Amino acid sequence: MEQTMDWGIWSLIPLAVALIIAFTTKSAAFALLAGVVVGVVMLGTNPAQGTSQLFQTTLGNGDFIKITLIICLIGMLFSLLKRSGAIALFANRLARKGQSQRRTAVTTWGMGFFILDDYFSPLMTGAVMRPLTDKANIPREKLAFILDSTTASVCILVPFTAWAAYIVALIIAQGGPVESTAEAMDIYINAIPYNFYPILLVLFTLLICLKLLPDFGPMKKAEHRAKTTGALLREGATPLIDTEGEQIVSAQQGNASLLWHLLVPVLLLFGTAIISYVWVQKIYIVEAFMLAVSYLAISLFVTKHIQSIDQLVHICTEGMKAVIPAILIIALAYSINAVTKSLGAADYVIAVTSDFMTPGFLVALTFLITAFISFCTGTSWGSYALMIPIALPLAYSFSGNDVTPLVYQTVAAVAGGGIFGDHASPVSDTSVLSSAGAGSDHMDHVITQLPYALLIALLTSLLYLAI
């Protein structure tokens, strides 16, 4: 599956099949599997053998194993947090302050600025805020949208995240007038004010939460359903995480402690991540989750919340079982991404549009192309790796091999285009995790937020044409 083939426009067929089936049946898993099988057949292999080989190759990928481990650890951590009663205590403290629907939505939005990790943020914020948003009668689709809009969109605007380090590394690799990490980081920081898509998305989401902008499209229908019937999920919906019978808000808190059972695990998580990044310029996120889970398990033994090893195993197993649907979707998303890559889909898009790259259209086209590639592949980082080696040298050439505002704008356009795909694509891991964190049906989440994402993308494109 490693060899890239030149299928031209036909390379987009597997993704088209997956999207059509997903939007018509609202079954993300089946749609992705269908797209994978179509792609495998196009690659000239037996459907059964080819799909099996693809899964062995793709799902043996280090990145997929890492994210699967992270999701399992998050499932265990949430299960332990619920057992401790700390989430119930925290939720009830907020609830006693008279959380209106507007205030609850804004609180959820604000938490995205404190958890600067695109994997952990939607799951942690979702676990804490879902009982409150349910109580405020906010539909799960709206919660998923808020979570999704404050994950990668926030990470890309902060220069000390892994996102910034990755793009800086890509900038350095292109050479040109940039000769050091400091110079590349300077470009990244100066590009932030031009990164219109995530900035507009974050502000748009806040205005939606404050009800200063009205909901429209499918989201308006979801809001009307919740208001008139009290149904937080569409009839027949399949939430990505099992929240059936979840009684976090009314749970017995016993001797739960917000300090020892909530604050300390969170500090261990982020302390480990931040210290490792400062120390060795690498975020040890898996180790951070392992440390938090280990600490919380030991703490719950000490406080008698857990009485035996068997009980601990049962709690952790239940946590992992709750996130299996999310892992399944991500596995299929990785697989269809590998198929489209082998068929040369991204290369085709770049080849078709490269002739239109002129100084006047460079920034807007860079954003649109990156957004399209990211939407098709579900990966912003892969889109960055494809587009920065093309767009950045062009920006240098149009700028006389110097660092000018055009260079900043081009870097911002690539960064924002990737965020669009991360936010809007049904095969994006952050979209899947947002659905899981909200306890929402994944395709319901994608369909309700897509008009919002397209509106922000349109405004971004117009701004890039205007500057």
Secondary structure, DSSP 8 states (H G I E B T S, - for coil): --S----GGGGGHHHHHHHHHHHHH--HHHHHHHHHHHHHHHTTS-HHHHHHHHHHHHTTSHHHHHHHHHHHHHHHHHHHHHHHTHHHHHHHHHHHTT--HHHHHHHHHHHTTT---TTHHHHHHHHHHHHHHHHTT--HHHHHHHHHHTSHHHHTT-TTSHHHHHHHHHHHHT-TT--SHHHHHHHHHHHGGG-HHHHHHHHHHHHHHTTSS---THHHHHHHHHHHH--SS-TT--BSS--TT--STTS--TT--HIIIIIHHHHHHHHHHHHHHHHHS---HHHHHHHHHHHHHHHHHHTTS---HHHHHHHHHHHHHHTHHHHHHHHHHHHHHHHHHHTTHHHHHHHHHGGG--TTTHHHHHHHHHHHHHHHHS-HHHHHHHHHHHHHHHHHHHTTSS--HHHHHHHHHHHHHHHHHHHH-TT-HHHHHHHHHHT-BHHHHHHHHHHHHHHHHHHHHHHHHH-
